[in-house]
Amino acid sequence: MTDYSPGSRGMGQGAPTRKDLVFGMAGSGGDGIVSAGDSLLQAAAAEGYHGVMTKSFGSQIRGGESSCRVRISTEPILNPGGNLDVAVALNWEDFLKFGAELPVSGTTVVIYEAATNILPDNIPLVGVTPRQVIAVPIAKMAKDTAGTERAKNTVVLGLIAGWFGIGAVAVMKGIRKKLAKKGDELVEANQRAFDAGRAFALENPLTISMAIVPSETKGAVKLITDGNDMCAAAAIFAGCQFFGGYPITPSTEIMQFFTDRVWGYGGAVLQAEDEIAGIGAAIGASFAGKKSMTATSGPGLSLKTEMMGLASIAELPLVIVDVQRGGPSTGLPTKSEQSDLFAACFSAHGDVIRPVLAPTSVADTFRLTVEAFNIAEYYQTPVLLLSDQEISQRKETLDPIDTSQFVILDRLCPSGPDLKDYKRFKQTENFISPISFPGLAGGTYLASGIEHTENGAPTNSGTVHARMNEKRIRKLDPLKDRKDLFEVLGNPNAPLAMVAWGSVAGVCREALNMALNDGLNVKLMVPYLLYPVAEGAYRDFFASVRKGLIIEQTHLAQFHKLLRMHIDLPAGVRPLARSGANPFLPGEIVAALHNLLSELQRRHEGKLQPQE
Amino acid sequence: MSATIEYTPKDYKSDLKPIWCPGCGDFSVVQAIYRALAAIGRPPHEIAFISGIGCSSRIPGYTTAYGFNSVHGRSLPIAQGIKLANPDLLVLAAGGDGDGFSIGGGHLPHMVRRNMDIAYIVMDNQIYGLTKGQLSPTSQKGRSTCTSRHGSLEAPVNPLLYMLAYGAGFVAQACPTDLAGMAAIIEAAIRYPGFAFVNIQSPCVTYGEESQQLKSLKAISENLETIGHNPADRLAAMDLAQDYGDKLHLGVFYRNPEPPPTYGDLVKERQERLAKDAIPRENILDLFIKK
């Protein structure tokens, strides 16, 4: 019998050497690859590791290809990693469909289904020789031990436990819990499948050990969630009581969370007949005095445009979440991209500034969502929270967040003196006017999309319009001084720089550490406030910069262009930009930084040449 | 609610001067709304009056209620959000035929099937007045307007039949030819516990044809009560609704004799049921703890 005590590491596993492992697994829809990834991530969290899991699917409703990446580390991690350390292919056709999302390199161990009848030296990975390639009769082992091939994913988890030292106990503990209601027989069948996988690994050790070292934080409380659930939970924490929306990938889980839970807080959800009605209802709820939100993705953002302008001119607080996917139009519904930036900043006609905030991870989605509500309520404006598919649907292990550290702001309601001859849009020193709500005696007014005077009466006056435009735009000026909405990492006076936002910032954080380790004098700016553009923050950042990269997942280099609209960038700063579904890898960013460095050095050499 | 204070129609009249043309039917409609609100007696600040865009959509501003003159075609989604956020409010929506049946037409069936306690008043004048006389969704087929010089090629929509077919619990029609009757119908619509629809034939004096002016409308109007229509009979109502455009039936076409629970009732029940299980907001992240 195999010893499953936590300290047990079979002979075949070798001494643990790794602090970080990236797994990539692919199969067809019914193979349970994503559920295996979930189990692995949970087991890793239980054993005290940090983890990130992303999943990727074809756009088929059922079946089709599905894959996940699970990165597990003894240190905190903020991106799903680069090349795979471990690739698991249940069949090659599906694995290959994920291309750059599951990159195999010369240091990857490839594990694949022997029933594919492909010899290890003949696997269809062109131009790369993995460190080790192992054919495992996964389906047969599942059938022999559990009586069904459906246990293939459990066999895979056993293999991982055996070879890489993760989850020898915790995986089955999780599976037992998950399957408890389905009877002992199924649990035991899974245990046999898991044992078989682990035994196979222990009997067939890797040529070079890749087991992970034990975590020092074993037993610490960890949270596991994805960006959409985190966003919805943060909204409820912030006091949101209304969600109006329409199902759209990859944002729908936000609405789902609300439909499960918001009622208990006296709130409501409206799954509307279309995107316009969804935001319309959310605007109505805000007018009625409640914190309110909507969530969507690119096509829905396009449809909501007119209503966003209405919320701006009526000065109604509202949080709009846009979980970006590849565009334009239907684009790539299940893949991440950052190409909604222009739409996020500039949608709606007229002179409008609508704050745009961007989280960079599941963890900071909490803070940024709370911030979005605070800004919306304080400034009486719609705020766009610009997430992306990667953040929204990836799962992270998180350390507990102390919610008592967060301040929650509410809109400024009129007090007694304000209600004497109440003026809803009163010009004040900070351009913010107390806002009443139906039900409040003395506060009645007309909210409108038409231009209006201080007391809300419709007007055609150019003078009033100019004054009101100034009010609505200048009230947001203080946002540009919010230093806490910008993060600068690395050497503050470095001549080399990166700027990255959203999920790409996580990749750049890792690239920064690698580059600093390489001895590069480099820094990274991560803006959480994308719009209005805080010119001062960027000027300060770029003051020392000779060469730099604006790194983003858009074909047009939208963020680079947005910055250039507002500030003069140093000549050596250029975009590193490409379309979605081609994730950046930390290594390639470091390579790009090295190129910049050599350009910089060549220029120095040029200057040292004697003048003629 | 302050049942002790008595309200008069002028308590609901604001100081804003309507932009409507002299003689516009909408003047009578707003008068009828003042009267209906006074009869119901809710204080103005407990009323939210939502509209879209168009001549008639200016109407909330002419009342002392909380008003929302929103964007074209979207009064109903906004009204629903308001009602869900604060079910104690009296929520009224209003607009024109273009706003309600054309650009906003997609919202109607959903408004009806949700059955929120909201009254919706459409001032139907068969023309786009604010943009100076274009074809509207209720314009007669063949009608010549500035966007249909050679005559409209489209049949008009029949709002009464639509609303009955969608399953609205209260469907009525009124006309400024009978101000007292119009006020009574609006009052009944507001009092109906659920979604209520009132179509008002409100003539456009500037772009309307002779046949659509009050004098002509009076000639073709017929009171549903007088002809013995039973407003509990939905099929009879649908039969009569087919006369839309030919005859002008005034009164209640259909009133569900056994109004089902409103959306708000169901939401309230759910909120109360789930409140005890809601974890405190500040602990919501506990949901994500993995043990």
HADDOCK unambig.tbl for C-alpha pairs under 7 A between the chains (distance, minus, plus):
assign (segid A and resid 46 and name CA) (segid B and resid 291 and name CA) 6.73 0.50 0.50
assign (segid A and resid 222 and name CA) (segid B and resid 289 and name CA) 5.96 0.50 0.50
assign (segid A and resid 222 and name CA) (segid B and resid 290 and name CA) 6.12 0.50 0.50
assign (segid A and resid 223 and name CA) (segid B and resid 288 and name CA) 5.00 0.50 0.50
assign (segid A and resid 223 and name CA) (segid B and resid 289 and name CA) 4.29 0.50 0.50
assign (segid A and resid 223 and name CA) (segid B and resid 290 and name CA) 5.68 0.50 0.50
assign (segid A and resid 224 and name CA) (segid B and resid 288 and name CA) 5.52 0.50 0.50
assign (segid A and resid 224 and name CA) (segid B and resid 289 and name CA) 6.48 0.50 0.50
assign (segid A and resid 224 and name CA) (segid B and resid 290 and name CA) 6.51 0.50 0.50
assign (segid A and resid 225 and name CA) (segid B and resid 288 and name CA) 6.01 0.50 0.50
assign (segid A and resid 233 and name CA) (segid B and resid 284 and name CA) 6.34 0.50 0.50
assign (segid A and resid 233 and name CA) (segid B and resid 285 and name CA) 6.81 0.50 0.50
assign (segid A and resid 236 and name CA) (segid B and resid 281 and name CA) 6.50 0.50 0.50
assign (segid A and resid 237 and name CA) (segid B and resid 281 and name CA) 4.87 0.50 0.50
assign (segid A and resid 237 and name CA) (segid B and resid 282 and name CA) 5.91 0.50 0.50
assign (segid A and resid 237 and name CA) (segid B and resid 284 and name CA) 6.75 0.50 0.50
assign (segid A and resid 263 and name CA) (segid B and resid 270 and name CA) 6.62 0.50 0.50
assign (segid A and resid 263 and name CA) (segid B and resid 271 and name CA) 4.65 0.50 0.50
assign (segid A and resid 263 and name CA) (segid B and resid 274 and name CA) 6.40 0.50 0.50
assign (segid A and resid 264 and name CA) (segid B and resid 271 and name CA) 5.29 0.50 0.50
assign (segid A and resid 264 and name CA) (segid B and resid 274 and name CA) 4.50 0.50 0.50
assign (segid A and resid 264 and name CA) (segid B and resid 275 and name CA) 3.84 0.50 0.50
assign (segid A and resid 264 and name CA) (segid B and resid 277 and name CA) 6.91 0.50 0.50
assign (segid A and resid 264 and name CA) (segid B and resid 278 and name CA) 5.06 0.50 0.50
assign (segid A and resid 265 and name CA) (segid B and resid 275 and name CA) 6.15 0.50 0.50
assign (segid A and resid 265 and name CA) (segid B and resid 278 and name CA) 6.65 0.50 0.50
assign (segid A and resid 266 and name CA) (segid B and resid 271 and name CA) 5.50 0.50 0.50
assign (segid A and resid 268 and name CA) (segid B and resid 84 and name CA) 6.68 0.50 0.50
assign (segid A and resid 273 and name CA) (segid B and resid 107 and name CA) 6.98 0.50 0.50
assign (segid A and resid 273 and name CA) (segid B and resid 110 and name CA) 6.62 0.50 0.50
assign (segid A and resid 277 and name CA) (segid B and resid 77 and name CA) 4.96 0.50 0.50
assign (segid A and resid 280 and name CA) (segid B and resid 74 and name CA) 6.95 0.50 0.50
assign (segid A and resid 280 and name CA) (segid B and resid 77 and name CA) 5.17 0.50 0.50
assign (segid A and resid 280 and name CA) (segid B and resid 78 and name CA) 4.81 0.50 0.50
assign (segid A and resid 281 and name CA) (segid B and resid 77 and name CA) 4.87 0.50 0.50
assign (segid A and resid 281 and name CA) (segid B and resid 78 and name CA) 4.53 0.50 0.50
assign (segid A and resid 281 and name CA) (segid B and resid 80 and name CA) 5.89 0.50 0.50
assign (segid A and resid 281 and name CA) (segid B and resid 81 and name CA) 3.86 0.50 0.50
assign (segid A and resid 282 and name CA) (segid B and resid 81 and name CA) 5.83 0.50 0.50
assign (segid A and resid 283 and name CA) (segid B and resid 78 and name CA) 6.35 0.50 0.50
assign (segid A and resid 284 and name CA) (segid B and resid 78 and name CA) 4.29 0.50 0.50
assign (segid A and resid 284 and name CA) (segid B and resid 79 and name CA) 6.11 0.50 0.50
assign (segid A and resid 284 and name CA) (segid B and resid 81 and name CA) 4.45 0.50 0.50
assign (segid A and resid 284 and name CA) (segid B and resid 82 and name CA) 4.59 0.50 0.50
assign (segid A and resid 285 and name CA) (segid B and resid 81 and name CA) 4.53 0.50 0.50
assign (segid A and resid 285 and name CA) (segid B and resid 82 and name CA) 4.61 0.50 0.50
assign (segid A and resid 285 and name CA) (segid B and resid 85 and name CA) 5.06 0.50 0.50
assign (segid A and resid 287 and name CA) (segid B and resid 82 and name CA) 6.94 0.50 0.50
assign (segid A and resid 288 and name CA) (segid B and resid 82 and name CA) 5.30 0.50 0.50
assign (segid A and resid 288 and name CA) (segid B and resid 85 and name CA) 6.20 0.50 0.50
assign (segid A and resid 288 and name CA) (segid B and resid 86 and name CA) 6.56 0.50 0.50
assign (segid A and resid 290 and name CA) (segid B and resid 85 and name CA) 6.47 0.50 0.50
assign (segid A and resid 403 and name CA) (segid B and resid 282 and name CA) 6.12 0.50 0.50
assign (segid A and resid 438 and name CA) (segid B and resid 45 and name CA) 5.93 0.50 0.50
assign (segid A and resid 438 and name CA) (segid B and resid 46 and name CA) 6.05 0.50 0.50
assign (segid A and resid 438 and name CA) (segid B and resid 47 and name CA) 6.87 0.50 0.50
assign (segid A and resid 438 and name CA) (segid B and resid 48 and name CA) 6.37 0.50 0.50
assign (segid A and resid 438 and name CA) (segid B and resid 66 and name CA) 5.86 0.50 0.50
assign (segid A and resid 439 and name CA) (segid B and resid 45 and name CA) 5.26 0.50 0.50
assign (segid A and resid 439 and name CA) (segid B and resid 46 and name CA) 4.64 0.50 0.50
assign (segid A and resid 439 and name CA) (segid B and resid 89 and name CA) 7.00 0.50 0.50
assign (segid A and resid 440 and name CA) (segid B and resid 45 and name CA) 6.19 0.50 0.50
assign (segid A and resid 441 and name CA) (segid B and resid 45 and name CA) 5.41 0.50 0.50
assign (segid A and resid 444 and name CA) (segid B and resid 45 and name CA) 5.85 0.50 0.50
assign (segid A and resid 444 and name CA) (segid B and resid 64 and name CA) 6.92 0.50 0.50
assign (segid A and resid 444 and name CA) (segid B and resid 65 and name CA) 6.08 0.50 0.50
assign (segid A and resid 444 and name CA) (segid B and resid 66 and name CA) 4.75 0.50 0.50
assign (segid A and resid 445 and name CA) (segid B and resid 66 and name CA) 5.27 0.50 0.50
assign (segid A and resid 445 and name CA) (segid B and resid 67 and name CA) 6.19 0.50 0.50
assign (segid A and resid 446 and name CA) (segid B and resid 61 and name CA) 5.97 0.50 0.50
assign (segid A and resid 446 and name CA) (segid B and resid 66 and name CA) 6.00 0.50 0.50
assign (segid A and resid 446 and name CA) (segid B and resid 67 and name CA) 4.35 0.50 0.50
assign (segid A and resid 446 and name CA) (segid B and resid 68 and name CA) 5.44 0.50 0.50
assign (segid A and resid 446 and name CA) (segid B and resid 69 and name CA) 6.97 0.50 0.50
assign (segid A and resid 447 and name CA) (segid B and resid 67 and name CA) 5.97 0.50 0.50
assign (segid A and resid 447 and name CA) (segid B and resid 68 and name CA) 4.53 0.50 0.50
assign (segid A and resid 447 and name CA) (segid B and resid 69 and name CA) 6.16 0.50 0.50
assign (segid A and resid 448 and name CA) (segid B and resid 68 and name CA) 5.54 0.50 0.50
assign (segid A and resid 448 and name CA) (segid B and resid 69 and name CA) 4.59 0.50 0.50
assign (segid A and resid 448 and name CA) (segid B and resid 70 and name CA) 5.31 0.50 0.50
assign (segid A and resid 449 and name CA) (segid B and resid 69 and name CA) 6.54 0.50 0.50
assign (segid A and resid 449 and name CA) (segid B and resid 70 and name CA) 5.28 0.50 0.50
assign (segid A and resid 449 and name CA) (segid B and resid 71 and name CA) 6.25 0.50 0.50
